[in-house]
Amino acid sequence: MKTAEPSLLGVHPDQIKLTALQAERLGALNDVDAGELIGLSVAQISEKFRFRIDPMLLFFRRICGKVVKKDPVTGIEYPVAYATVHVEDTDCSFLGYFPVAGKYSWYFPLKCRREVIGTVKTDKCGNFCVYVPRWDIDWILKWRKERLCFPVIFERPTLVDILEDLIPREVIPFPFPRPGPGPDPAPFLRHDRGQLLATVEQRLGRDTARRLGVALSRLSFGASTLDVIDLLQDDAFEMPLAPPLPSEFRMVEHGIEQRKGANSAVQRLSMEGVRASIGARLKMNAEALSKFDLRQFIGPFRRCVDIFVPEWVPIIDIPDITFRVTQDVNGDGVEETIYSEGFFRVRWDANNLPPVKLIASPMAISIPECGEIIDIPCGNVPAIYRAGRMPVRGDPTMYDPVAGYALRPNRPHPAGNPVDPLPNPDARSPFYGVVPIYGCVDVGTSATQYRVLDSYNGGPFLPVLDQSWWVTRLDAAGMVTQYHHVLPAANGWYDIVIPKGSNPNDWEPPKLVLDWNTYQTGNGKHVLRIELGSGGAPLTPQPATDTVAFHVDNSYPATSFQVEYRKNGVGPFQPLVFPCPVVRRGTLAQNLEFRVSFTASANHLRDVSMGGGGCGGGEINYVSGAPADWFPAPALNPTGVAHWHETPGDNSVVITAFFSLDAGALQGTYSFSAWAASRAFNPAGGDSGHLQTPMYEYDPADIHVTPSFLFSVINAD
């Protein structure tokens, strides 16, 4: 698939004329007056200043990225096709905020100067690439290197930066040294997955923990690590995180000078009062702070921790290359801004520049999926052929259209061992989430409309209602983006040709019959078929159409813990109960033995694992357990037990394991953590399942939970 190439109104990068800001930077690096460079292209400069300007500075670096819109419920990222990415040379002044007790910093814009140095359309998958002049990058790096700690404080923390703090150093240093781009995901295999994910959820939220859990579920010997490496290089905080402002600034009344409550002596500052307070502290005049607004912040960023940094610091004329994305979201012919917070998105000093991910605002128009379309052989009858990228007709090894299950993802392992080698029996894996349904409706009849009928759990066929989606295309010249919102008429009828008179295959994605939001349907078996019609009534006679069944399961596994303990292996086990479970191991500390039962059940259970963890001053040791020892490598992680579903009906399991804690272990908080996953997956292709060999022969765990049981151990009777 070819990625959209960068341009400025169709001009190649070396033909784009330099802006004033670019001329200043290139001139400063070569002792050439900027006035001599303004208005010249790189090609012209290369010829005219061949012996005055370092030719290495006239090369370009290719920066690629993707514009996506994230589903706030599922976290699935949908492509924003044919949007316009503006690449801007930027000089901005900020007021830097470095909380005294914090490990991150924030920046409040004061003034900015921006000049567009390139524009590019995203392709149908939201991908884009731009060429940035080498001197622009060198100027940014030179500027930062000349200032103490600036190479650090303008870096957004990635997920791997956060995990360095979460993974105990005594387990393994992280990231593990390795050649090539990106961190090594192998340390995850040496750390208790449930405990790690529970900690990530507490620190970074459930969405980040879910994404990390999905990536970890696909790590196995010989498997590709690209998805995990890409995830680790993502921003740790995808959405701006508000700074912990000083107490006197937390109750600012915006637009009001002062307000005094009738029954309170508390006076609230206005923004003018905040500017006056900071201006006096920093000895800055009011004009310099006129654009300062506590609501307009950028961050968080990494900060210097080894030198003293004042809490508030003005930083003047910071060079950077930023991104802005526009799209015509309301059809008025004028593109609105759907992404603008593009400061410091690229770590320019990296040898291999990671891809840039720009998450568009909720107002952006995204499409259900993209990519190379699998051929759909339409005949003279309507038919459903694909769910996402997965064929649901014609390949009996891929999908069972009668039972409604995928047969390759998350196969059962008859021994219960998570690393049973293939071949294993056929899977019975359901779908979840929003599932694009592709097929044929334009089959040469007199029909002008179609609808999808659904029989749920053996009930009558009823029309699928209230489903809508966007499709998009470029005009004949390949310049103007066109969008069409596919909306149903009464009783679920859709127009076959959109808009009337156009070729339905011109639109991206082509042959999309229904963007099926299964969250609006019940979990269970759905049998779908297509009905043709005209004028809001069924076509008579209706051409014959085959039905295709789909099992849907959006539910999460249900779990529970039961933890008991005894001292020195003597006597009955005593239960640990909430609230505040505490183990009193005696004034003279005694060895502890734990019996832990973990129960997990799901409509379609994939696997379960459970282990113990400590606070760094001594670990809980796994002794024995059932139904199976930890797989695949007890030598690397002998801390728990695991079980993979043995048959499609193996949907509930009780894991019982015994652990010990040495009397010499420190007092503190300990835990038992677990993992339980459904085998439901989404076939749309966002996880690259269609690229596996054979197609969809993989083990996704998109729906999972990571429960934990925390308790304290103290030296007391």
N, C-alpha and C positions, 0 to 999 in steps of 0.2 A: 504494500500500500504506500503510495507516494504522499509524503507530508508536504503541506503547503509551504511554498518557498517565500522568503521575505522580500519585501519591496517597499518603495515609497511611490505610490501612484504608478506602479508597474515598472519602476526603474530598478536595475540591479544595484546591489550595495556599493560597488566601486564607482558607480556613476552618480550617487547621491551627493549633492553639494553640501559642504560643511556649514553648520550653523555657527553663530558667534561663539557659543559656549565650547563647541568642539574645536574651533580655531584657537581659542584661548589655551585649551589644554595641550593641543599638539604643539603650538608655538612655545609654550612654557617648557616642554620637554626637550626642545631642540634649539632654543634661543633664536626663534624666528618670530617676527612681528605678526600678531594675529591678523592684522589688516591685510597682509599679503595672502592669507589662506582662506578668508571668508569668501564663500561663493564658488570655490573650486571643488572639484570632485577628487576622490582619492586617486583615480587614474591620472588626472591632470597634475596633481601634486607630485605623484611618483615620477612623472616626466620632468616637471619644471624644477623640482628641488632634489634631484637625484643625489647630489653630493652634499646636501645640507641637512637632510632629514634621514634619520636612521631607517633604512628600508624595512626592518623588522616591525617597526611601529605601524606600517601601512598594511599589514596583514589583518585578517579578521578572525574572530573566534565565533564558533557556531553555538548558540544557546537554544535548546529545545525545551518545550514544555507542553502543558495541556490545560485547557480551560474546562472545568467540570462544574456541575451543580449537584450538591449533595442532598440526598433524601434525609430529612431530619429524623425519621423514624428508624430506617434500616441502615443508614450510613452508606448506602450504595451511591456511587458517583456516576452520574449520567453525562454524556458528552454534550458540550455546547458547540454545535456545529456552525461554521461559517460566520462566526463573530469576528470583530476586528480588534486585533491586538496592536496597541500603540506602544512603541518603545521610546522612552523619553530620557534624554540627558537632563539630569537634575542637579541643581545646587540648592540645598535647603539649610536653613538654620533652625536648630531645635533647642528647647530647654530640656536638658536631660535630668531625669529624676532617678536617684540611686538610693532607695530606702536603706536606712542604716543597718537594719537587721535582715535585709533581704538578699537573695542570691541572684535576682534579676533586676533589670533596669527598664525604664520606659522613656519615651521621647514625646514631647509636645511640640508640634510644628509652630514656628514663629513667622517664617516667610520662605517662599520657594520660588525658584526660577526654573521653568521647564521648557525644553525644546524637543519636539518630536524628531527623532533621527531615523525612524523606520515604521512602517505599518505592514501587517500581514493578516490574511484571513486564516482562521483555523480551518482545518479540513473537516470532513464529515464526522470524524471521531474526536474533534476538539483539539487536535494536535497542531502545533505550530513550531517553526524554527526561525530564528533571526540571526543575522550576522552583525556582531558588534566590533567596531574598530579596535584594534589592539591598543592603540594609544589611549583610548578612553579607559580601558581596564587598567593599563599601567599607571595612569594618572590617579585613579582611585586607590590602587595599592600603594603608590608612592606617598600619597597624602596621608594614608593611615599609618604607614610605617614610620613616618616622621613624628608621630604623636603617641605618647605613652599609652599603651593598652587599647588604642583604637582598633587594632585588628580583631580584638576580642569583643568589644562592646557593641559592635554592629553586626554580630552574628546571632541569628535566631536560633534558639536551642532546638535541636532535633530530638527525635525519640531516643536515639542511642545516647545522646548527652544525658538525658534523664535516667536511662537505665544504668548508666555508670554508677549512679548513686544508689540505685535500688538493689543491684546484685552485690552481695557482700564480697569484699576483696579476698577473704579467706577461701571462698569457693573457687573463683577464678578471676583474674584481671579481665576487665572488659573495656574496650573491645580487644579481642585477642589479635596480636600482630599478624598480619597476613599481607601478601602482595595483592596488587590490583585495587580497583575502586571499591569503596564501601566497606562497612564493618563485617566481621565474620559472625554469622548467626549461630555457629556451633556452640558457644557457651550456653545457649538456651537449653541444649540437650543435657547439660550438666547441672541444671538448676530445676528445682521443683516447679513444674508448670503452674499448678494451681495456686501455690503461694505467690509466685511472681505475678500472675494475672490479678490476683486479689489486691496486691500492693499497687499495681498499675492503675486499677480501677479506683482505689482510694486517692491516688495522687493526680491522675490525669482524666478520670471519668470513665464511664462504662463504654462509650463509643471507642475510645482508644484501646481499652482492654479487649473489646470485642475484635477489633481489627488485628491486634497482635495475636490474640488467640487463634483466629482463622489462619494467620500466617504460620504460627507454630504448629498447627495441626497438620500442615503439609510438609513439615520437615521430616525427612527420613533418609536413610543411607542412599546416596546416589541421586536424590531428588534435586531439582533446580532450586537454588537459593535466591534467584533474582527477585521474586516477589517479596521475600523477607528483607533483602537489602534495600529495595526501594522503599519499603515501609519504614525501616529504621532511619532513612535519610529524610523522611517527611518531617514537617514542623511538628514539634511536640504539642504546640497549642495552635490548632487550625484556625480558631476564632480568637480575636483579640481578648486578652485577659486584663481586666481592669486592675490598675495599680493600687496598692495599699496606701492610700493618701494619708498624710498627717491628720490627726483628729480634728484640728481646727479648719481643715478644708473639706471635711466629709459631708457637711450639711450646707453647702453653698446654695444660696438662692440666686439662680440665674436670672438676670434682668431686673433684680430688686436690690436697691442700695442697702437697706436694713429692714429687718422685720422683728418686732418684739411681741411675743405672745402676751395675751391678756393676763395669763396666770404664770408667766415664766419670765425670768430675767435673762434668758439666753438670747443673745443676738447672733444672727446668722450673717456671714459675709456674703457679699455679692462677688461676681468675678472681678469687678473693679477693685474691690477690697483685696482679693487674692493677688491681683497684679501689683497693687501698691505694696503689699507685704513682701512679695518676692523681689520686687524692684528695689526696695529699701535694703533687703538682705544682700542682694547681689550688686547693688549700686548701678542698676540699669534704669534708663529713662522709660517713661510710660509708652512712648512711641514704639520702642523696640519690643515691648510686650503686648502691643495692641491686638495681635492675633492669637495670643495665648489663651487657651480654653481648656479647662480640666476635662471636658467631655471629648476632646479631640486628641486621643493618645494613640501611640503606636507601640506595640510590644506584647509580651515581654521579650527581652533580649538577655543574652549572657552579659555578665559584668565582671570587672576586675575584682578579685577577692584578696589579692596579695599586696595591694597598695591602698592607701587611704584615698577615698573619693568623697568629696562633699556631697551632701544630699541633693542639692540643686546646682546644676552646672549648665551655663549657656555654651552651646557648641555651634560655631558660626561657619556657614558655607561648606557644608559636607557634600562632596561629590558622590553621585551614585547613578546607576541606570535603573529606571523604574518601569513598571508595566501598568497600563490602563487598558481595559477591555470595554468595548461598546457593542450594542446590539439594538436593533429596532424592535422593541418588545411590544409596542402598541400599534404598529402598522401605520404610523403617520409619516413614514419616510425619513425620519430623523432618528439616528441611533442614540440610545440612552446609555449611560455608564452603568455597567453591571459589575465592574471590579475596578477599584482605584487604589487600594491600600497596598501598593507594590514596592514599598521601600525595603532595601536590603534583602531581597529575595534570593540573591545569588552569592555564594561564597566564592568570590572572584579569585582567591588564592588557591583554590583546589586544582590539583593537576587534571582531574577529570570532573568537569562541571556537572553536577547532578541535574536532572530535569527539574524544571520549575512547574509547580502545580498551583494554578490560580483557581480558587474556589469562588465561583460567581455568586451574586446575591440571589435571594429567593425569587426576585422578579425576572431572572434570566429564563430564556426558553431553551430547554434541553430536549433531546430526542431519546427514545427508549433504548436504542443500541445502534451500533455502526459496525463497519468493517466489511470484509469481502463476503458477499452474500452467497450462501450455499444454493446451488441451482434448485429451483422448485419447478417440477415438470407439470405445468398446468394442462389439463385436458378440457373436456366439455362439460364437466360437472364441478360444482364447488367442493373444495376439500381443504382440510387442515393438514399441513405437512411438517411444520417445525414449531417447537417451543423454544424460543431463543435461538441458539445455534444447534440445538439437538433435533435431528430428524425423529419424528414420532410415527412415521409410516415407512414401510419398505425395508427396514433393517431389524430383523427379529433379535439380533444380538445387542441392539442399542436400547430399544424401548418396547414395552409391552402395551399396545394401545387398547387392549381389552381390560387388563387389570389396572392400568394407569400408573405404572412404575418404570423408572429408569433402571436398567439392568447392570450398568457398569460402575457408577460411582458408589463408594462405600459398600463394597461387597462384604458379606458375612465371613467370619473366620471360624471355621468349625472347632478349632482348639481353644478359642477365646484369646489367642495370642495376637496382639495388635500388629505383629510383624510376620504373620503367616505369609509365606510366598505364594504368588499366583501360580496356577489358576485356583480361584476360589469359586464357590457357587454364585449364581446370578444374584444381584442385589434386588431389593425392593425399596428404592429410594424415592421419596415424594418431592414435590416442588414446594417452594415458599416464595413469598414476596411478590413483586410485580413481574409477570411472565409475559413477554411478547409472543403472540400467537400469529404465525405466518401461514398463508395459504393462498387459495385461488378463489376469487369471486367474479372476476371479469372473464366469463367463460363462453361468450358469444351468444347469450340468450337475450331476451327482451327486457331482462331485469335491469333496473336502475338503482336498486338498493339491496342491502343484505343486512342480516343480523345474526348473532350467535345465540343459540339456545343451549340451555344448561339443565341437565337432570342431576340433581344433588341427592346423593345417597339413595338412589333408586326412585326418586320422586318424578313428577311430570316434567316435561321439557318446558322451560320458561325462558323468556328473553333475558339476556345479561344487560343490566341497565347501568346508567350513570358512569360509564367508562369513556374517557376522552384522552387525547394525546396530541402531540405536535409532530408535524413532518416539515421538512425543509428542503430547499434546493437552491442552486445558483441560476441566475438568468442565463440566456443563451450566450452572453458575452463573458460569463464567468466572474462577474464583478458584483452584481447586486444580489443580496440574499433575500429569498422569499420564504415566508412561513405560512403554514396553514394549520389551524386548530381543528382537529377532527372531533366533531361533536355529534352525538346521536340525536335523531328526531324522536318523536313519541314512540314508545314501545321498543326502543333499542335499535331503530333502523339507521343505517349509515349509507351515505352515497357511495356508489361503486367508483365513480370518477370524481376526483377532487382537484381543482374545481372543475365543473362541467366543461368538457371540451379539451382537457389536458390529458397527457399520458400519465396514468397512475404510477408507472414504473420510473418516472422522472424524479419522484420524491424519495427522500431518504428518511427512514428506511423503506425500501420498496416491498410491496406485497404484505404489509402489516395489516392483519385482519382485526386484531384486538390487542390492545396493551392492557392485559388482564391484571387488575389489582386484586390479588387473592386475599389481601387483608380485609376486603369488604365481603368476602364469601366465608362460608363455614369450612372448618377443617374436615376433610373426608374426601369421598370419591365424587368427582364431577365428570359427567359425560357430556361432551360438547359436540354440536353439529351446526352447520351453516344453513341458513334459510335465505333464499332469494325472494325479492319482492319488487313492487313498483307502486308508488303513491301511498306508501304506508300499509300495504296489504300483501300477504304471501302470494308468490307467483303460482299460477295454476296452469299446467301441473308443475309441481316442484321437482327439479332434476334430482336424481338419486344422489345421496351424499353419505359417505361413511361417517360413523361416529368415532371419536377418539376420547379415551378416558384419561383423566388426570387426577392423581391423588395429591391433595394439598395438605400441608401441615406447617402452620406458622407457630406452633406451640413450643414452649421451652420445657426442658426436663424438670421434673419435681424431685427434690432431694431432701434428705434429713440426716443429721448426725446423732449418734449416741456414743458418749465418751465415758469410760469408767477407768478407775485407777486403783492400785494397791501398792503397799510399801514392801520392798525386799522380797517380792514374790510370795508373800504370806497372807492368808486369809482371803475373804471374799472381795470382789471388786466393788468399789464405791462409785456411784454415779456423780458426774459433774453436771450441775444444773445451773440455769440462769435464774436471776441476774448475777453477774460478777462471779463466774466460776473460779474458784481458788483451790489449789492443792497445797495443803500444809504438810510438808514432808518431815517435820520434826525440828526441834531446836538444833539437834545434831542431825544434819541432813542425811536422809536415807535414799537408797536407790528406788526409783519409781518404775512401775510397769503399767502400761496402758492397754486397754482393749477398746478398739474403736470399730464401730459398725456404721457404715455409710450406705444409705439406700438411695437408689436413683431409678426413676421410671420415666418413660416417655412413650408417646404414640409410636415413634420410630427411633428407638435408641441406637446410637452408633457405638460409643465407647464410654467407659468410666475409668477414672484413676483417682487414687487418694494417697497422700503422704503426709509426713510431719516436718515441721520446721522450728527453728529456735531463734534466739536473739543474738547469736554470735558468740556467746560465752559458753558454748557447749551445745550439742545438737541432740535432737531426739533421734534415736537409732531404730531402724526397722528391724524386727526380729523374724516374724513370719506372718503369713496371711493367706487368705483364700478369696476368690477362686483361683488366682494365678499370681505368680511372682511378677515383679516389675519387668516390663519389656521395653526396649529390646536389649538393654545392657545393664544388668544389675551392678556390674563393676563401676559404671559411671554414675549411677543414681540408685543406690540400694536403699531407698528411703520410702518405698511404698508398694502398692499393688495396683494392678490394672486389669481391665476386662474389656474385650471387644465382643459385640453381639455375634453369637454363634450361628443363629438362624434368623430369618425375618421375624419370627415370633418371639425372639429373645429381647423383650422390651422392658424388663425390670430385673434389677440385680441388687443383691446385698453383699457388700464387701466387708469382711471382718479381718482386722489386722492387729497384731501385737507390736508395741513399741516399748523401748526402754529409755530412761533418762538417768544418767549417772549422777550420783550424789554430789560430785564435784562441779556439776554444771551450775552456772550462775543463776541466782534468783532473777525473775523477770517474766516477760510475756512469751508464751509459746503458742503454737497453733497446729491444727490439722487442716489441711486444705485439700480440695477435691476439684475434679473436672467431670462434667457430664455433658455429652453432646448428642444432638439429634442428627440423623443422617439425611435430613431434608437439605436441599441445595437449590440454587437458582441457575438455570441453564442459559442465561442471557449472554454469557461469555466474558463477564467482567473479571472473573478469576482465572481466565485462560484455560478453563477445563476443556474447551473444544480443540485446544492445541496439543493436548496430551496424545501419546501414542500407546495404544489405540485411543481414538477420540473418547474423551470423558472417562478414561480409565484412571481415576484418581480418588482421593479421600478427603473431600471438603468437610469442614465442620463450622459452617456459618452460624448455626444456632447452638449456643452452648452456655453453660453457667459455670461459675467458679466459686462455689460456697466455701466457707471456712468456719472453723470453730476455734476461738481464741480463749485462752485461760492463763491464769497467773500461777507461778510456782514461788512459794515463800518458805523460808526457814522458820517455822512456828509449829506449835502443837495444836 
